[in-house]
Amino acid sequence: MQNAPAFEAVAIDEKGEPVRIVAPDPRVWAAHKVWLSRRTDREPFKRQRDAAQAEAVGA
């Protein structure tokens, strides 16, 4: 995911101040989580969590 395009947004923190958020593109992150969830060498708990996270983001 290091080569994924960045997603940038501004959110409001608890004090009402703007905060800049820079994160991997959510589509790339979700695709990565789907890939992790299908790996047979990954712990079952982590595979379930990865699948749920990917679904929550919309993959």
Number of C-alpha atoms within 10 A of each C-alpha: 11 6 7 13 13 15 12 12 11 11 12 10 10 7 6 8 9 12 11 11 11 11 13 16 14 17 16 17 18 22 18 16 21 20 14 19 23 14 11 9 9 12 10 13 9 12 20 16 14 20 20 17 17 23 14 10 13 11 17
